[in-house]
Every structure is written in structure tokens, then in C-alpha cells.
Amino acid sequence: MIFRTRFAPSPTGPLHLGHAYSALLGHDMAREAGGEFLLRIEDIDQTRARPEWEDLIYEDLAWLGITWDSPVMRQSGRMTHYAAALDALWVRGLLYPCTCTRRDIAAALGAPQEGGSPAFGPDGPVYPGTCRPISPPEGPLPPRPVDRHLRLDMAGALAALDPGDLTLTETGPDHAGRITPSRDSYLLQIGDVVLARRDFGTSYHLSVVIDDAAQGISHVVRGADLFDATPIHVLLQRLLGLPTPVYHHHPLIRDEGGKRLAKRDDARALRKFREDGLRPGDIRAMVGLPNAA
């Protein structure tokens, strides 16, 4: 099997040192293995994506010495693939419409009868099931008005799978080994995640799974902040009959105060380092990577 990984930025702001580390690490790993490094533009959020940010991504990567091996995949052109996956899950009774806002969820979780502190998962507070139907909705997947999400019925999804099917392989420094998340962790720490947002028609969780399979990704190299979301992705891969890559979650690049970098942290944008006269080798040194051979 060929080693194939990818870098998948969103064109919603400038790339920073954290992006540089992830892209360089994945590129180095692929080249050292004699494999392929692909590029995907995750632009499903068309309210924030901008052509100028996408152009800057290409400029920054080229400046770093990163090349990719096939045409760039852009998620905004793949909505029919995500819709087909949603249809397949709906037919199996694993999705339901949800009209809850974040404020609704916070109010439900803060109600006195709930008791205790709400659990937080990869997407924030674990959904309390307010809109979950007693039985799966019948009929074809209806057109969604703009005020509805589509959520995965996590209990129903788990019932459709053998727990052992959810095992994944992690090679990152903090969690290396074979990992099998428990049923309780899915129900209590993840819950009924959104698979189609009201404003996108899909979600990160769904699109990343579909696209990794479409690009034949064998190894996913990404930040440790996405480690807790990986069980969701493995679950969706099993439900949709897709392969599960090997995962490598690397440490995050943080500022002097220990805070993870964000796109709004323009002081650490690669564009600014380029304008200040730094060279790619300087960036490698700043993120703790050796110079390319």
C-alpha cells in the first residue's frame, strides 16, 4: 500500500506556524516513505472562504518547498457526494432533523433536572437529545429548510456495528497503538453529532471521511486537537463502508503563553514571516523540524 497523506486547510485566513508544522511534517513523512502528499481545500464554509486566502495557501506552501502530487481537491465542488452519504444514513434510520440552536442546547443542559455538569465532546457540549425521535423518521430524506441540522443517532449507529469494528491505529507520540473507543465514550462523551449543518449541507466530520476515502489517504497527519474527533470518523467509515487510515496526531504549536495558534493570530502568519525576510529553513527551525535533505 502506498503511503499517501494530505494537508487540508480552510481558506478562511492566513496560514500560521501551526499549519506550517502540520504541512511540513506530513510532506516529510510522505516523501521519506516514497509516497504521495495531496492537497485539499476545505471550503465548505462559503460564508468565510475567500479566493484570496486560497491563493495565499498555495503561495505559502510553495515558499516552504512543499509540492503536491495530484490536482487540488476542493470540497465546495463535492456536495453531491456528501448528500449521497446522508441519504444512505437516512435510509438506515440513523439521522434525524434538529432545530436546536447553541442557546437551546445550553438552556437544556443548564436545566435543574439535568443535574451535574454537562459533558463536553469534540464539538462542545454533548447534545442532550432534545430533538431525537422515539423512532427513526420515515420516508425519503426531506429537503432541509435553513433552520435544521441533521444529527446522527449515536445509539442507533452503535447498534448497527460490532464494538470491535471501531478499532483504529494511532502513531502519534501521545496515543500510539491500537485504540478501541468504548460504547459509553461514544454515548457520553460524543453524543448525537451534527452531520449536516443547516448552513453548509454537510459537516467537517462527514466531509473529511468522504474525502479521505476519495483521495485514497492511507495516513492522516493532523494536530492533536482533532484526536478526540477521530472515533467519530472511524464510526462513519464503518457505517459507510469506507477504509480507515492510520492516524498520526502531532503536538500543537503554541505561543509563549501556551495557547494554541489561531488564524486570527496574524503575528505568526507565514505571510508576515516571508515579508520579514525569513527563509523556509528558519520556519523549520521554529517548529522543531530538521531541514529537508
C-alpha positions as CSV (number, residue, x, y, z in Angstrom):
1,M,0.0,0.0,0.0
2,I,1.4,3.4,-1.0
3,F,1.9,5.9,1.8
4,R,-0.5,8.8,1.0
5,T,-1.3,11.7,3.2
6,R,-2.7,15.2,2.8
7,F,-2.8,18.7,4.0
8,A,-6.4,20.1,4.2
9,P,-6.5,23.8,5.2
10,S,-9.6,26.0,5.1
11,P,-9.3,29.3,3.1
12,T,-10.6,31.4,5.9
13,G,-7.5,33.2,6.9
14,P,-3.7,33.1,6.7
15,L,-1.6,30.0,7.4
16,H,0.4,30.3,10.6
17,L,3.2,28.3,12.2
18,G,0.9,25.5,13.3
19,H,-0.2,25.0,9.7
20,A,3.4,25.1,8.6
21,Y,4.4,22.4,11.1
22,S,1.5,20.1,10.0
23,A,2.0,20.5,6.3
24,L,5.8,20.1,6.6
25,L,5.5,17.0,8.8
26,G,3.0,15.3,6.5
27,H,5.1,16.2,3.4
28,D,8.3,14.9,5.0
29,M,6.7,11.7,6.1
30,A,5.2,11.1,2.7
31,R,8.5,11.8,0.9
32,E,10.6,9.7,3.2
33,A,8.2,6.8,2.6
34,G,8.4,7.2,-1.1
35,G,4.7,8.1,-1.0
36,E,2.4,10.9,-2.1
37,F,1.3,14.2,-0.5
38,L,-2.0,15.6,-1.6
39,L,-3.7,19.0,-1.0
40,R,-7.3,19.5,-0.2
41,I,-9.1,22.9,0.2
42,E,-11.8,22.5,2.9
43,D,-14.1,25.3,1.8
44,I,-17.5,24.1,2.8
45,D,-17.9,27.2,4.9
46,Q,-18.7,29.5,1.9
47,T,-19.6,32.3,4.3
48,R,-16.0,32.6,5.4
49,A,-13.9,31.2,2.5
50,R,-12.2,33.7,0.3
51,P,-10.3,33.2,-3.0
52,E,-7.5,35.4,-1.8
53,W,-6.9,33.2,1.2
54,E,-6.8,30.1,-1.0
55,D,-4.3,31.8,-3.3
56,L,-2.2,32.6,-0.2
57,I,-2.2,29.0,0.8
58,Y,-0.6,28.0,-2.5
59,E,2.0,30.8,-2.2
60,D,2.9,29.8,1.4
61,L,3.2,26.1,0.7
62,A,5.3,26.7,-2.4
63,W,7.6,29.1,-0.4
64,L,8.0,26.3,2.2
65,G,9.2,23.9,-0.6
66,I,6.0,21.8,-0.4
67,T,4.7,20.1,-3.6
68,W,1.6,18.0,-4.0
69,D,1.0,15.1,-6.3
70,S,-2.3,15.5,-7.9
71,P,-4.9,18.2,-8.7
72,V,-6.2,20.0,-5.7
73,M,-9.5,18.7,-4.3
74,R,-12.0,21.5,-3.3
75,Q,-14.8,20.5,-1.0
76,S,-17.2,23.1,-2.4
77,G,-17.4,21.0,-5.6
78,R,-18.3,17.7,-3.8
79,M,-21.6,18.5,-2.2
80,T,-23.4,15.7,-4.2
81,H,-21.0,13.1,-2.6
82,Y,-21.9,14.3,0.9
83,A,-25.6,14.3,0.0
84,A,-25.4,10.7,-1.2
85,A,-23.8,9.7,2.1
86,L,-26.5,11.5,4.1
87,D,-29.2,9.7,2.0
88,A,-27.6,6.3,2.8
89,L,-27.6,7.0,6.6
90,W,-31.1,8.4,6.5
91,V,-32.5,5.3,4.8
92,R,-30.9,3.2,7.6
93,G,-32.7,5.3,10.2
94,L,-29.5,6.8,11.6
95,L,-30.3,10.5,11.1
96,Y,-32.9,12.9,12.4
97,P,-33.6,16.6,11.9
98,C,-32.7,19.0,14.7
99,T,-33.8,22.7,15.1
100,C,-31.8,23.3,18.3
101,T,-29.5,26.3,18.4
102,R,-26.5,26.5,20.7
103,R,-28.5,28.6,23.0
104,D,-31.2,25.9,23.1
105,I,-28.6,23.3,24.0
106,A,-27.1,25.4,26.7
107,A,-30.5,26.0,28.2
108,A,-31.4,22.3,28.1
109,L,-28.1,21.3,29.7
110,G,-28.4,24.0,32.4
111,A,-31.9,22.9,33.4
112,P,-32.1,21.9,37.1
113,Q,-33.4,18.4,36.3
114,E,-30.3,17.5,34.3
115,G,-28.1,17.5,37.4
116,G,-24.3,17.6,37.4
117,S,-22.1,19.4,34.9
118,P,-22.6,18.9,31.2
119,A,-20.1,16.7,29.3
120,F,-18.0,18.3,26.6
121,G,-17.0,16.4,23.4
122,P,-15.2,17.3,20.2
123,D,-18.0,19.7,19.1
124,G,-18.6,21.2,22.5
125,P,-21.4,20.3,25.0
126,V,-22.7,16.8,24.3
127,Y,-26.2,17.1,22.8
128,P,-28.9,16.3,25.3
129,G,-31.2,14.6,22.7
130,T,-33.9,17.3,22.7
131,C,-35.0,16.6,19.0
132,R,-34.2,12.9,19.0
133,P,-37.3,11.0,17.9
134,I,-38.6,7.9,19.6
135,S,-38.5,6.0,16.3
136,P,-36.5,6.9,13.1
137,P,-38.2,9.3,10.7
138,E,-39.9,7.5,7.8
139,G,-39.8,8.2,4.1
140,P,-37.1,9.8,2.0
141,L,-34.8,12.4,3.3
142,P,-36.8,15.6,3.1
143,P,-35.4,18.9,1.7
144,R,-33.9,20.7,4.7
145,P,-35.0,24.3,5.4
146,V,-32.3,26.6,6.7
147,D,-33.3,26.2,10.3
148,R,-32.5,22.4,10.6
149,H,-29.4,20.3,11.2
150,L,-29.2,16.6,10.6
151,R,-27.8,14.7,13.6
152,L,-26.5,11.1,13.8
153,D,-28.5,8.9,16.2
154,M,-25.4,7.6,18.0
155,A,-27.1,4.8,19.9
156,G,-28.6,3.6,16.6
157,A,-25.3,3.8,14.9
158,L,-23.5,1.8,17.6
159,A,-26.3,-0.8,17.5
160,A,-25.5,-1.3,13.8
161,L,-21.8,-2.1,14.5
162,D,-19.7,-4.6,16.4
163,P,-17.7,-2.6,19.0
164,G,-14.5,-4.3,17.8
165,D,-15.1,-2.7,14.4
166,L,-14.3,0.7,15.8
167,T,-10.6,0.0,16.5
168,L,-8.1,2.5,15.0
169,T,-4.3,2.7,14.7
170,E,-2.6,5.8,16.0
171,T,1.1,6.5,15.6
172,G,1.3,10.0,17.1
173,P,3.6,10.5,20.2
174,D,0.8,10.8,22.8
175,H,-1.5,7.9,21.9
176,A,0.5,5.5,19.8
177,G,-1.1,2.0,19.5
178,R,-4.3,0.2,18.7
179,I,-7.3,2.1,20.2
180,T,-10.9,0.8,20.6
181,P,-13.2,3.5,22.0
182,S,-15.9,2.2,24.3
183,R,-19.6,2.4,23.6
184,D,-20.0,4.6,26.7
185,S,-17.4,7.0,25.4
186,Y,-19.4,7.4,22.2
187,L,-22.7,8.0,24.0
188,L,-21.5,10.1,27.0
189,Q,-18.5,12.0,25.6
190,I,-19.5,12.5,21.9
191,G,-23.3,12.1,21.6
192,D,-25.5,12.8,18.6
193,V,-23.1,14.8,16.4
194,V,-24.2,17.1,13.6
195,L,-23.5,15.5,10.2
196,A,-25.1,18.3,8.1
197,R,-25.2,21.8,9.4
198,R,-28.1,24.0,8.5
199,D,-25.9,26.5,6.6
200,F,-23.5,24.1,4.9
201,G,-25.4,21.0,3.8
202,T,-22.6,18.9,5.3
203,S,-20.2,19.0,8.3
204,Y,-16.5,18.6,8.9
205,H,-16.9,15.1,10.3
206,L,-18.8,13.8,7.2
207,S,-16.8,15.6,4.5
208,V,-13.4,14.7,5.9
209,V,-14.4,11.0,5.9
210,I,-15.8,11.0,2.4
211,D,-12.8,13.0,1.0
212,D,-10.1,10.9,2.7
213,A,-11.6,7.8,1.1
214,A,-12.0,9.5,-2.3
215,Q,-8.3,10.6,-2.2
216,G,-7.1,7.2,-1.1
217,I,-5.5,8.6,2.1
218,S,-3.5,5.9,3.9
219,H,-2.2,8.1,6.7
220,V,-3.9,11.2,8.2
221,V,-1.4,13.6,9.7
222,R,-3.0,16.3,11.7
223,G,-3.0,18.2,15.0
224,A,-3.6,16.7,18.4
225,D,-6.7,18.9,18.8
226,L,-8.5,16.5,16.4
227,F,-7.6,13.3,18.3
228,D,-10.9,13.3,20.2
229,A,-12.9,13.6,16.9
230,T,-11.2,10.5,15.4
231,P,-13.7,8.0,16.9
232,I,-16.5,9.8,15.1
233,H,-14.6,9.5,11.8
234,V,-13.9,5.8,12.4
235,L,-17.6,5.2,13.2
236,L,-18.7,6.9,10.0
237,Q,-16.1,5.0,7.9
238,R,-17.6,1.7,9.2
239,L,-21.2,2.8,8.6
240,L,-20.4,4.0,5.0
241,G,-18.2,1.0,4.2
242,L,-15.0,3.2,3.8
243,P,-11.4,2.3,4.7
244,T,-9.9,3.6,7.9
245,P,-6.5,5.3,7.5
246,V,-3.7,5.2,10.1
247,Y,-3.8,8.3,12.2
248,H,-0.9,10.4,13.4
249,H,-1.9,13.3,15.7
250,H,1.1,15.6,16.3
251,P,1.6,18.1,19.1
252,L,0.3,21.6,18.5
253,I,2.5,24.7,18.0
254,R,1.6,27.2,20.8
255,D,2.5,30.7,21.7
256,E,4.7,31.9,24.6
257,G,1.7,31.6,26.9
258,G,0.9,28.0,25.9
259,K,-2.1,29.0,23.8
260,R,-2.6,27.2,20.5
261,L,-2.3,29.3,17.5
262,A,-5.3,30.5,15.5
263,K,-5.8,32.2,12.2
264,R,-6.6,35.5,13.9
265,D,-3.0,35.4,15.4
266,D,-1.7,37.3,12.4
267,A,1.7,38.0,14.1
268,R,2.6,34.4,13.4
269,A,1.2,34.2,9.9
270,L,3.6,32.7,7.3
271,R,2.9,35.7,5.1
272,K,4.4,38.0,7.7
273,F,7.5,35.9,8.2
274,R,8.0,35.9,4.4
275,E,7.7,39.7,4.4
276,D,10.2,40.0,7.2
277,G,12.8,38.1,5.2
278,L,12.8,34.8,6.9
279,R,13.6,31.7,4.9
280,P,11.9,28.2,4.9
281,G,14.7,26.8,7.0
282,D,14.0,29.4,9.6
283,I,10.4,28.2,9.8
284,R,11.5,24.6,10.1
285,A,13.8,25.6,13.0
286,M,11.0,27.5,14.7
287,V,8.6,24.5,14.7
288,G,11.3,21.9,15.5
289,L,11.8,20.2,12.2
290,P,15.1,19.4,10.6
291,N,15.9,21.0,7.2
292,A,14.9,18.9,4.2
293,A,17.5,16.7,2.7
